[in-house]
Amino acid sequence: MKRTIGLFVLAGSASPVAAAPLPDAVRAMIEDAIQSGDPQTTSAVIGVAKRTNPDSIAEIEAMTNSYNREVAAQAKEKADAERERLASAGILSLWKGQVELGGSWSTGNTSTLGLYGATKLKRSGLKWEHQLSARIDYQETDREPTTQRAVAAWQPRYKINENYYAFGFTQYEHDRFLGYDHRFTGGAGLGVVAVNSPKLRIEVDLGPVVRYTRFRDPLEPDETRVAGRGSIDAKWTPWPEVTLAQQLAVYGPGENTTVTSTSSLETILFGPVKGRLSYNIQYERDAPIDQKSTDTVSRASLVYNF
């Protein structure tokens, strides 16, 4: 009697449970989601289908696997095409840039005129990236110049992998009120992309540089120094229309230490035109005795991207 019951129980437990067929309406819903080409919609629909039809998961997963293979193939095809485009592009291709203009004019007890202009060009290739930039600041009060600064820079970069890069750095500066006619800085180093997400990107780099300075004072000899340079470049886009950025560069330590910092808030106005508010700090440890070591400039400007 016990043996019979045991055989009966064993036979009952060995009986396979047939999977329920997937309802036509659910199958049609999944197919429509796949045809939409929206990964988020497809994932959400498949998740709901699995929860509401647990006995048809095998059939749902078969449809999902086919979809995933198709998406992977399309992604690979797109990546290969982009790689080929970058690899075959000429030196005059792939450039993007922006032009920034700002100004101010006030009258009254004093008459003040301020002008600001900047441009940036950037080329991102398969392994190499080049960035060119130039900036001019000019301000006068009661027709007497109080700010006269020009900066131009070129920074090539070689992508080691997704997170690390090697870079070169060349910069020219002129600032009569900080005591030098010409200042050239050149160097190289390594950098890391510390944070890389859709909304936040932070880059940090460091390397040795050589700086040559020709001072305005004819009694002060030209100077060449070797030092280090480090920089942080952070960009946060909390919303598609708004970008906050922080750029910080430090040259030093020791004599002629220089610190530059620019904080900015940028928002889309219309089309390729953006509005930008920025705050710039320039610190020169060895500024002339009759000049302050720290200059600050607040700007409101228009930016055109092309």
Number of C-alpha atoms within 10 A of each C-alpha: 6 7 8 9 10 11 12 11 11 11 10 10 10 8 8 7 8 8 12 13 13 18 10 9 9 18 17 12 15 24 17 14 19 21 11 11 11 10 13 9 15 20 15 12 18 23 14 12 19 17 11 12 16 13 16 18 19 15 16 20 13 11 16 18 12 10 16 14 11 12 15 11 12 12 12 12 12 12 12 11 12 12 13 12 14 15 12 11 12 10 9 7 12 13 14 13 15 16 17 20 18 16 16 13 12 11 10 6 7 9 13 18 18 18 17 18 18 18 18 18 16 18 17 15 21 15 13 15 15 17 18 17 18 18 17 18 18 16 19 16 16 12 11 11 14 16 19 16 18 18 17 18 18 19 18 17 21 18 16 14 9 9 13 16 19 18 20 17 19 18 18 18 20 21 18 16 18 25 20 18 16 17 19 18 20 19 20 21 18 18 23 18 17 14 15 13 8 9 13 15 16 18 19 18 21 20 18 17 21 16 20 16 21 18 20 17 12 8 7 9 11 15 11 13 14 14 17 19 25 19 19 19 16 19 18 17 16 12 9 9 11 15 18 18 18 17 17 17 18 17 21 18 11 10 12 17 17 20 19 18 17 18 16 18 16 20 19 16 13 8 8 11 17 18 17 22 15 17 15 16 15 17 19 20 16 16 18 14 9 9 13 14 15 15 14 12 11 12 17 18 17 19 22 15 14 11
